[in-house]
Amino acid sequence: MSDINTVDLRGFVSGAMNEVFDTMLSMDIELVDEGVQASVEGKRIVGSVGFAGKAVGNVSVQVNEAFARSITAAMLGMEEDEIEGDEEVHDVIGELSNMVGGDLKSRLCDQGLTCDLSIPSITTGSDFKTEPKGWERHECLVFRHQDQVALVNVYVKTNG
């Protein structure tokens, strides 16, 4: 079993995001340098999945409403003005977090850190923050697509 501190979380998540955006959305994204501080402005939508087993943690993908609508249109093969409501957007952002979390789960299992994935959850709003508490590792990755930003937070610790 690997030590959670030696696992390449950044590489795993970056690879998953690039694959999902390329394959499922036909969108190019790039990982922004670690030193760059970025935030998601306005109404935000966060898709999260948890995992539990030898590795315990959470993966969340946070985007603003405009980027969420672009992602939804791309995944569903439609124009943004064809999106009927928040439910479609929430489903797609939940599925995005599920795909990234599923890829990370698979890579953790390959490292001997077996775990199971939860179903996705969605948080929306404009006035909230998340804080890491009691995790062995927290990684925050910032991705850009044109003028849009996606923040991916990974919180993880080993169980036992």
Salt bridges, closest charged atoms under 4 A:
GLU34 OE2 - ARG10 NE 3.69
GLU65 OE2 - LYS43 NZ 3.72
ASP103 OD1 - ARG107 NE 2.70
GLU131 OE2 - LYS129 NZ 3.30
GLU131 OE1 - LYS133 NZ 3.37
GLU139 OE1 - ARG10 NH1 3.17
GLU139 OE2 - ARG137 NH2 2.86
